[in-house]
Amino acid sequence: MTSVSISRHHWQALLAELDAARRQRHLVTYRALVERLQLPTPAMRTLTAALEHLAALDARSERPLRSALVISQGASRLPRTGFFECAARLGRFSGPADGAAAASWHAGEVARVFEFVYSEEL
């Protein structure tokens, strides 16, 4: 895996966007986040790496995965398969990265994120 870094400014902005989405009980698309954060290229790879890092931090602290709030623009309204692969690596999800099991697990994780109060220590 190649190392991709995100600036502190962009990291804080990402956390703020996800917190706003959580409080409003909304999901946000990858594309909308890239545009709102004005990430430098390779923007999508940077965003993906940041979301996976955040998922690892959340998993380590036994919090619901905030990265579950980020979804593809497609009809599925689900995150990309990489999200499910990351969640599986973190021991949070098992099964195929597409299909009913993934959709059901994702819906539950989103509900947990909406209910959880994240402290601002990050």
Secondary structure, 3 states (H helix, E strand, C coil): CCCCCCCHHHHHHHHHHHHHHHHHCCCEEHHHHHHHHCCCCCHHHHHHHHHHHHHHHHHHCCCCCHHHHEECCCCCCCCCHHHHHHHHHCCCCCCCCCCHHHHHHHHHHHHHHHHCCCCCCC
